[in-house]
Amino acid sequence: MAFDPVEFLKGYSDAYNSRNPEAMKSFLATDDPRFAIFEDFSGDLLNGETYSLMLDSVADSTGEMSFELIRCDLFGDCAVIHGYQSLKARPGEEEEEGYGTLVLRATMWVSLAGDAPKIMGGHFSAFPSDDDDCGCGCDDESEGGCCGGHHEG
């Protein structure tokens, strides 16, 4: 079976968009002790048990998820997916929720072993806005600041 990262990401998005936590969990290897997700906006490294509990709140979600694939590299029975994850407010919810579209950089390690591909680990970080030079949220624009001098300007 050839791995199709576009179809995999579409299936994961569809599970979210249908507000089905169990369908989302079917894409994740949360029972594997190596499972870990890091989300820079929470600052936490989440294990499978914690992430699984968080997914139970998917039924209350308001946005529509989609992915844009940048690249996928295969390494034996693993795939590393790089892309952009978008969470877009549904029409009419932009004003109520106070947002339009949230774009995240996403990197996922996917195990291709077993019956179906499963996400073993991931890193999700906010995409820098036009107002934010590096995306870390710091105000230090001096050379060598918290971002090691990666600021422009």
Buried (B, 14 or more C-beta within 10 A) or exposed (E): EEBEBEEBBBBBBBBBBEBBBEBBBEBBBBEBEEBBBBBBEEEEEBBBEBBBEBBEEBEEBEBBBBBEBEEBEEEEEBBBBBBBBBBBBEEEBEEEEEBEEBBBBBBBBBBBEEEEBBBBBBBBBBBBEEEEBBBBEEEEEEEEBBBEEEBEE
